[in-house]
Amino acid sequence: MSVARPAGAETGTERRRVLAVVLAALATVVASCGVAVSYDDSARVVDDSVVTGDDFDAGGPDSGDTDTSTPTTLEPPTDVVIHNDTGSEINRIAANAIRDLENFWVATYPATFDGETYQPLSGGYWAINRKLATSTLPCRPTDINQVLNNAYYCGFDDAIAWDEELLMPSLAAEFGDFTVAVVLAHEWGHAIQERRAMDEPTVVMELQADCYAGAWVQHVVSSGESRFEVNTEQLDQALAGVLSLRDAPGAEADDPNAHGSGFDRVSAFQSGFEEGAGRCRQFRVGDPQPYQFPFDDEDFITQGDMEYSEIKEKAFGSLDGYWADVFPALSGGKAWTPMEPARAFTTEDPPECAGREVTQYRLFLCVPDRYVGYDDGETMPRAYELGDFAVAALFGTQYGLEVQDQLQRPPGDEITATVRADCFTGAWAGALLPGAQVDEATARKYVLGLSSGDLDEAVAVMLTFRTDSDRERQGPGFARVKAFRTGVVDGAGACIDLTA
C-alpha cells in the first residue's frame, strides 16, 4: 500500500507487499464471525448483538487445514484413456474430470454457441513426468522442464497435458484434490477457444478460460449429474488454487504473457460460476477490465513495503476518512460518526465492551463503545504474512458492520451482515485504486492508496481464514469474495441491499 496521492503527485511510498502468497502457510489460521453475545438489550445493536466479530483460532485451529478428502469416490471411467497413465490418484481424479467435462461441453456448447455441435478433443489427454521423451508429448517441447510444473492445451495436437509428478500433487496438497479438476477445466476452456478461433490478447484468453472453468464448477455444484460432490470448503480451496496461479504483483495486463492478477482470475471464475458459459463467450479486450497495474519506480525497489505498525495506524484513519466522505450519500445526508480509537490486545489481556471482557473474539466491533478490537499478539501478525492489505481488509470488514449500524439497517442475520460488510470493504478498496482519487484533498482524506497485489491479499484473507462453522454462520468464503468484488467494481451503493 502507499500513502494516497492524486495522479501526478510526488511519489511517497509506504507500502507492504508479499511477492509470493503461500496460502498453505496459513493453514492453521482460521477466522469465524462468532455468534455474538448480547450484554444489554437496550444498546445499539448489529445483528441484535453488542459485540460482533471474528474468533479466528480462539478455540484452536480445529479446521484450518485444507480439506483433502477426495471429491469423488467413483472409479474412473474405463473408456477414458490417459496417455502415460501411472495409475496415480491424480490421474484417477483427472479421468473423472475428463468424463465430466466431456459431458458438460457436449450439452453446453450448442446452448452457448448458437446450436453448433461440440467436437471432442482429437489429440487426447496426457500425463507428464520427467522420465518421458519430449518427442512423444503434445506440441513436442524441446526440454521436459518446459512442461514440468505446468498444465497446457496444445492447439496443434488438440490435446490437454498436465504434470502428474510435481504440479498436480502440489496443488492437491495445498488446495485439495478438486483443484486438479479445476485446472483441467481451465485448459478445456482453451480448447473451446480453439474451436471458436478466438484471437484475443493473452490476458483475455486466460481469464476467459477461468470463466469457462467456473461455469463447469457451477454444473458440478448444482446439476446432480456430476461425478464430483464438492462442499463449500473444497470450493473455497479450489478458488484459492486459482488465486495462487496469478501473475506476480507488478505485472501489467498488456504484457504478452499476462494471465491476470489473482483478483482478476478469481473474478473471472466467479463470473462463469454465477452467469454461465454465455457470459464467458462475451469476454473481449476491456470486458472484463483487468485490475492490474505496475509498481512505480520506488515500489519496484521496495516491493511496496509498508510495516505492520504503519498499516495498523493508517488503515483506521483511511477508513474513517473514506466513510466520512461517502456515508452521507448512503444515509440521505446523515454524517458519519467517527469511530473511537481501535484497541489492540492480547489474549492474556482482553479488552472490555459494555463493561465486560471480550474473550471470545480475536477481531470484533464493540457496538455501544464504537471501537474495533483486534488481537495484536498473534492473529493480526499472522494475517500480515499475506500482506498489509490482508490486515487492512479485516479491519475494513468491522467498519462495514458499523456502516450497517449507523445506517440503522441491521439485516437480521449474520450471513447477510457479513457479505454486506465485505462489500463495503471492497467499496473502500476500490476508492484507493490508482487514479481513483482525483484531487489532493481527497487523497489526504483517504490516507492510503493500493499497490499492485493488494486486492489479491484481500481475496486471500477472505478465503483462507475460514472454518466449517464460519461457512455455516457467515456463508462460504466464495460468497465473501464475490461480495468484496461487488464493492470494488460497483461501489458502496451496491452493498446496502446486497444478499448472499
N, C-alpha and C positions, 0 to 999 in steps of 0.2 A: 504494500500500500504506500501511498505518498500523502504528504500534506497537499490538500487540494489547491489547484491553481487553474484559472481560466486558460483557454487556448492562447498560446503566445506568451504566457507569463514566464518569468525566470524560473528555471528548474531548481527545486529544493527537495531533494529526495529523502524520504524517510519511509522505507518500505521493508516488508518482510516477505520473502518468497522462498519456498522449498522447491528445489529443482525437480526432485523425484518424489511423487506421492506414493508411499508404500502403505496401502491401506491395511495390509495384513499386520503391520506393526502395531496397529491399534486394535487388534482383535479382542483384547481384554478390556477395552474401553467401551462402555455402553451407556446409552442415555435413555432415560424414560421420564416422561412428564407424569409424575406420580398423582395418585388420587389425592386431591388437595384436602387438607384438614380445616374445618371451619371452627374458629375460636369465638366468633362474635357475629351472630346472625344479623346484627344491625349495621355491620360495617359495609362499606362499599365492596362489591364483590366482582370477581371474574369467575365464571363457572360456579357461582354460589360458594366461593372459597375466599378465605382471607389470604392464603398463600398458595401460589400455584407455581410449579416448576419442574425441574428435571432431577431425578435421583441418581442418574449415571450409575456408578458401581457401588451405591450405598449398601446394597445387600450382597456385595461380592460379584465378581464377573461371571455370573452364572450362565449367561448365554451369549456372550460376546463373540465366541468363536464362530467361524464360518460353518454354516450347515452343509456338511459334505455328504449328506445322505443322497443316495442315487435317486434322481428324479423319475426314473422308470425302473420297474423290476421286470419288464418284458424282455424275453430273449430277442436278440437282434434277428431281423428277418433273414432267412437263409438265401433269398434271391438278391440281396444287396451285396455286390462284390466290391470289396476294398482291396485294391492292389497293394501288395506288400503287407497284408494284414498279419500282425503278430499275435492276434488273439487278446490284445490288451483290453482293460476296462475302458480306456479312452476310445478305442475303436468300436466297442460294443455300444457306447453312447452315440458315437458318430453314425453307426449303421441305423440306429433307431431314429436319429435326427434326419438322416438322408431319406428314409421312407416317409417320415412325417412331412418333410419339406417338398418331396415329390408330389404327395397327395395334395398339399396345400396349394402349390402353384398350378397343378392341373385344374383345380377349381377356381383359383383366384385370378389367374392370368386372363382368361376370357372376360371375366367380370370387370377387370381393370383396364384392359386394352381392346375395347370395342369388339368383343366376340372372337378375337384371334385365338387360335389353338396354341397351347403351350408345347414347346418342343423340348423333350428331356435332354439332359447333358449327354453328348455323344462320346465324350472322352473319359468318362468315369470318375472314380474317386480314388485318391492315392494317399496312403500313409507314408511318411518320410522318416528315415533315421540316418545317422551318419555313415552307415555301412553301405548305403546304396550307391550305385553308379549314376552319376548325374545324367548320363545319356539316356537313361530309361525313364526319366521323370518328365512331367508336363513342362513345356516351354524350355526344356533342355538347359538348365542352369549350367554355367561353366564351373562353378565351385559349389560344393554341398553347403558351405557356410552361408551362401546366399538364401537358402531356403530353410535352414535350421532356425529355430525361434521365429517361425513365420507360418502363416497360412495364406493361400493365394488362390485366385481363379486365373486360369490360363485361357485366354480367349482363343489363341491359336489352336489349342487342342480341345477346347470346350470341356475343361476338366477342373476339378477342385482338389487341392492338395493341402496337407497340413503336417506339421512336425509333431509326431506322436511321442517323440523321445524327450523333448525339452519344453517346448511352448505349451502344448495342451496339458501335460501333467502339472506344470507350474500354475497355469490359470485355474485348473481344477482344485489344486491345493489351496490357493489363495481365495478364490471366489466361488467355489462349489462346482460340482460336476455339470450343472446345467449351462455354465458358461461355455463349455465345449460346444454345445449345440448352438448357442447364440453366435459364436464365431463362425460356424459353418453357415448359419443363416445369413450373416453379413456377406460371406463370399458368394452365396447363392444370389444375393442382391446384385453382385457384379455380373453374374450370368444372365440375369434378367436385363440388365443394361445392354449386354452384348446382343441380345435378341431384339432390343429396341433401337440398336445402333445409336445409343446415347453418346454424345461427344461434348462434354462439359469440362470445365477445369477440375483438377483432381479433387479439390475440397468438396465440390458439389457431388461428384461421383461417390466419394466416401460417405458423406452424410446421407445421401440417398440410399446407399446400401445399409447404413444403420437403420434408416427409416423402414426399409423392407424387412429387416430383421425384427423390428418392433411389431410390425403387422403380423408376422408369423407368431411371435410370442403371445399376442392377443388371442390368436387362434388356439394356441396351447392352453391358455388360461380359461377360455370361455366356451370352446366348441363341444367339449366332451368327446371329441373324436381323435385326440392326440395320443401318441404313445408315451407322453410325459404327463406327470402330475406335479405341478410346481406350487409351492407355498410362498407366502409373502417374503419370508426370509431369503429363500432361494432367488426370488425375483429381484430383491434388493441387491443381493450379492452379484447376480449377473449384471445388473446395471452398474455396480461398482467395477466390474470387469471391463465394461465398455469404457467407463471413465478412465481406467488405467491405461488404455490404449491411445490416449490423447497425444497431440503434438506437445513437444516441450514448450514451456512458457517462453514467450518472446517471439514465437513463430508467427508469420503473417499469413492470412488466408489466401493471398495471391501467390504464395510460394508454389512452384510447380509440384512439390511433394507434400503439400499441406493436406492433412487428414481431418483437421478440426480440433479445436480446444475440447477439453473434457465437457465443458458446459454445452458446446455445440453438439457433440456426439450424443450425449445423453438426451438433449432436447430433440434431436432428430429421431432417436429411438422412440422416445415418448410420443412424438407426432405420429409415427406409424402405429404404435400401440393404441393411441386414442382415436385416430382418424382413419386408419386403414391404408392399404396399398394405393388407393386412389389419390390420397394426399401426397404420398411419396412420388408418384408419377409426375407431379407438378413441380418438383424441385428444379430450379434453374439458378443462374447467377443472381444473387441478391434475394432469393426466396428459397429457404430462409436466409436471413442476413447473419453471417458468421460473427461471433463475438471474439475476434482475435485481433490483437494489436501488439506491436513490438514494445520492448523496453526502450526507453530513451538512453542516451549515452551513459548517464550516471547510473541508471538502473542496470545496464548491462554489466557494469563493473561490480555492483553490489548484489546483483540478482534480486533487487527490490527489498533489501533487508530493512525490517523495522523490528526493533527489540520488543520483547514481550511486555516490558514495563511501559513502552511507548504506546503500543496498540491498546492496552487497557485504558490508559489515560485518554487517548484521543478518540476511541470508539464511542465512549459515552458522550463526549462533547459533540461529536458528529451527529449522533442520534438525536440529541436534544435540538441541535441546530436545524436538522432536516425536518423534524416534526413541528417545530415552531413555524417553519415556512409552509409546510404542506397541510397541516391539520385543519386550519380554518376553512379550506376549500372542501374538506370532507364533512365538516361538522356544521355547515351553514353559518360560518362566521365565528364560531366559538374559538377562543385562543387556546393554544396548547399550554398546559400547566407543566412546567419543567419538573423533572424527576429530582428527588433527593439524591445526594451522592451515593454511588454504589458502595457496597460493603464487601470487602474481601475477608474471607475467614478460612480457618482450617477445621477439620472435623473434630479436633480436640477443643476448639473454642468457637462453637456455633453462635450466630447472631440471634437476636430476638426479633420477632414480628408480632405486633399486637400484644406485647408483654410476655411472650413465651418463646422459648428457644426453638429454633428450626433445626431439627436433626435429621429429617427425612429427605432433604434435598441437597444437591450439590450446586444447583443453579436455580434461582427462583425469583419470582416477583412477589414482594410483600405489598399487597394492595393497600391496606389502610395507611401504612407508613411510607408508601410510594418510593420504594427503592428496589434495586436489583442486588441480590446477594449471590456470591459465587465462591466456590472452593478454590482458593489460591494456592493450596498446598500440593494438590495432585491433579485434580480434574482439568482445570484450565491449562496448566503447563503441558499436560498430555495432549489436549486438543491443539495446542500451539505447534505440536510436531507436524500437523497437517498444513500449517501456515498461519500467518497472522489473521487473515480474514476468516478462517475457521473459528477463531476465538471471537472476532467481531460479530460474525453471523449469529453465534449462540447468544451473545448479548442482544443482538437485534431482535431475536425471537421473543425475548422478555418484554422489550419495548412494544412489540407487536401485540402482546396481550394487554399492555397498558393502553394502547391506542383503542382497543375494543372497549375497555372500561371507560375511558374518557368520552368515547362516543355514546356511552350508555346503551350499548347494543351487545350485551353478552349473548352468545349464540345458544347457550343452554346445554351444550355437550362438548366434551373435551376434544374430540376429533376435529370438529368444525373450528373450535377456538385455535387449535394447533395449526391447521392449514392456513387460516387467515393470518395468524402471526407470522408464519413462514412467508406468506405472500407479501405482507408489509415489509418484511426483511428484504425481500427481493426488490421491492419498490425503492427502498433506501439504497440498495446496492446499485440499481440502475441509475440513480441520480449521481452516483460517484464515478460513473464511467468517464473515460476521457472525452472531452468535448461537451459533456452534459451541462457543465457549469460555465455559463457563457459570460459572466462578469465577475470582477474581483470580489465584490461584496458577497455574492453567493458562495464563491469559493472559500472565503474566510469563514462564512457561517457553517458550511458543511465540513470544514476542517480537513477531511481526508479525500483522497482520490484513489480509485482502483488501479492496481498494476496488473500486468499480464499474469494470468493464472489465478487471480483472486476469486473469480466466480467458481472455478473448479474446486477451490478449497471449501467454499460454502456447500457445494453439492456433496463433496466427500464427507464432511462432518454430518450432514443430514442423513447420509446413507449408512455410515459406519458406527455412529453412536446409537445403536438400536438393539433392543431385545425383543423376544416374542411378546412379552407383556406390553412393551411400547406399542407394538403394532395393533394390539387389541384395544388399547386405550386411545392412542393418538392416530391410528392408521399407519400404513406401511411407509417406509422411507420413500418409496416410489411416489406416493401421493404428496409427501412433503416437498420433494424436489420439483414436482410438477407445479405446486403452488408457488414455490420460490421463483421458478421460471416465469410464471404468470405475472408476478410483481415486477420482475426485471423488464419484461417486454411491454407490459400494458400499464404499469404504474399503480399507485395506491388506490385509485378509484375502483380498479378491478377486484380489489381484495375485500371490500366491505361486505358483499353478499356472497362471497365465494363459499362453495360447499365441496366436500370431499367427493 
